[in-house]
Amino acid sequence: MKDLNFVTKILHNKFLKEDPHGALHMPIYDNVAFGFKTAEDIELAFAGKKPAHMYSRISNPTIENFEQKIKAVTDSLGVIALSSGMAAIANVILAIAGQGDNIITSKHLFGNTFSLFEKTLKPWGLESRYADLTKASDLVALIDEKTKAIFFETITNPQLEVVDIEALAKIAKGKGIVLIADTTLTPPYIFNSKEFKVDIEVLSSTKYLSGGATSVGGLIIDNGTFDWSKNDKLKDDVKKFGPNAFLYKLRKEVYRNLGSCLSPYNAFLQSIGLETLVLRIDASCANALEIAKFLDKDKRVKEVNYPGLASSPYYELSNKQFSGKPGSLLTFDLGSKDACYKFMNKLKLVKRSTNLNDNRSLIIHPSSTIFCEYDQKLREEMGLRETMIRLAVGIEDSKDLIYDISQALEV
Ligand SMILES: *Cc1c(COP(=O)(O)O)cnc(C)c1O
């Protein structure tokens, strides 16, 4: 049969084991342990010689089914589903780097990721070095023999900056270090990380994938492109597990020992979310573009930032990298914090909330909320202005959204 397209693959991906009842949805296996016919069978399972579920913190049929769907559409080597996007990021870093090592990233990062790097990992001796990733030469200067990875977000939140991913991949490959992309804002379907030579993709499935904020979850996708014998922490695992060294290191150690598992119920919800991902991305990206164009024309708005606007410095790059659908997050400037608050408080439909990729449109003032723990100087380095507001566009009818936004702009 010919290779199927994204949504068809998601809907028709086969279960690894046929369901005795012919269930069309993988049922929720909300159990902890699995039994074996013989003592020998348990031994083989523990030794990793015969694939089998043993204990749901390590693997589980419902979670595995969700992972298999993602593997099918990304054509990757393997996928691990976790309890959250943060768990996915922490697991990847802890699997490939240790004390004395460093990773290179940007200060334009999701707030909690920056906190993970600076507050949680730094005291354990793992350094993060910050570069302007839009300037390749900046980051090359920071790489040394202890550099284990380059970590970046495909579209930074909330700066909405887009890096040239092929340029980053070239540098990472040349230096033998892992290229890790947080693709939360541009999940598979709009961004093909393998095609752009990203080694490891991490994302918060809480956002787009979950089906409109149904549940918290995260994903690690190994594209199978990195030679793990180049990584100190993994080179011994390569002898045993070959190209699967990273996935084994997670499953049999880091992921297992940190207890980062997704709940089977959330895996079920996220599998359902995945079935309508394409429809929801198309609808929310179209809405975001329409609203960005409306705001761009409106004299009451000082500046609009959305990579899908032809005036954006990242327009061409994001078209090339994200199939012309650069997410549904946009920011705009209203001149003062006071004006931002007045606008937010007048909204009747758009909800004041911190999430994104809910089915509903959500608004937030980033500098006083998500980034409130950082001082003024750092916020400036992070490109956060207090005159800026972030809108996460949902799938409502765009006419209703524009009506609400327009009435809230009236003074
Ligand atoms: C939300 C988010 C995360 C964290 O995901 P959780 O599922 O909330 O842990 C990481 N990166 C980006 C870009 C995000 O938007």
The ligand as an SDF file (V2000), in Angstrom:
LIG
                    3D

 15 15  0  0  0  0  0  0  0  0999 V2000
    4.4970   24.4600   27.8970 C   0  0  0  0  0  0  0  0  0  0  0  0
    5.8470   24.3590   27.3460 C   0  0  0  0  0  0  0  0  0  0  0  0
    6.7970   23.4860   27.8980 C   0  0  0  0  0  0  0  0  0  0  0  0
    6.5190   22.6670   29.1360 C   0  0  0  0  0  0  0  0  0  0  0  0
    5.5260   21.7280   28.9510 O   0  0  0  0  0  0  0  0  0  0  0  0
    4.6310   21.1280   30.1530 P   0  0  0  0  0  0  0  0  0  0  0  0
    3.8500   20.0660   29.4880 O   0  0  0  0  0  0  0  0  0  0  0  0
    3.8100   22.2360   30.7020 O   0  0  0  0  0  0  0  0  0  0  0  0
    5.6010   20.5890   31.1640 O   0  0  0  0  0  0  0  0  0  0  0  0
    8.0390   23.4240   27.3060 C   0  0  0  0  0  0  0  0  0  0  0  0
    8.3460   24.1650   26.2230 N   0  0  0  0  0  0  0  0  0  0  0  0
    7.4630   25.0100   25.6680 C   0  0  0  0  0  0  0  0  0  0  0  0
    7.8640   25.7890   24.4680 C   0  0  0  0  0  0  0  0  0  0  0  0
    6.1840   25.1360   26.2000 C   0  0  0  0  0  0  0  0  0  0  0  0
    5.3180   25.9950   25.6460 O   0  0  0  0  0  0  0  0  0  0  0  0
  1  2  1  0
  2  3  1  0
  2 14  2  0
  3  4  1  0
  3 10  2  0
  4  5  1  0
  5  6  1  0
  6  7  2  0
  6  8  1  0
  6  9  1  0
 10 11  1  0
 11 12  2  0
 12 13  1  0
 12 14  1  0
 14 15  1  0
M  END
$$$$
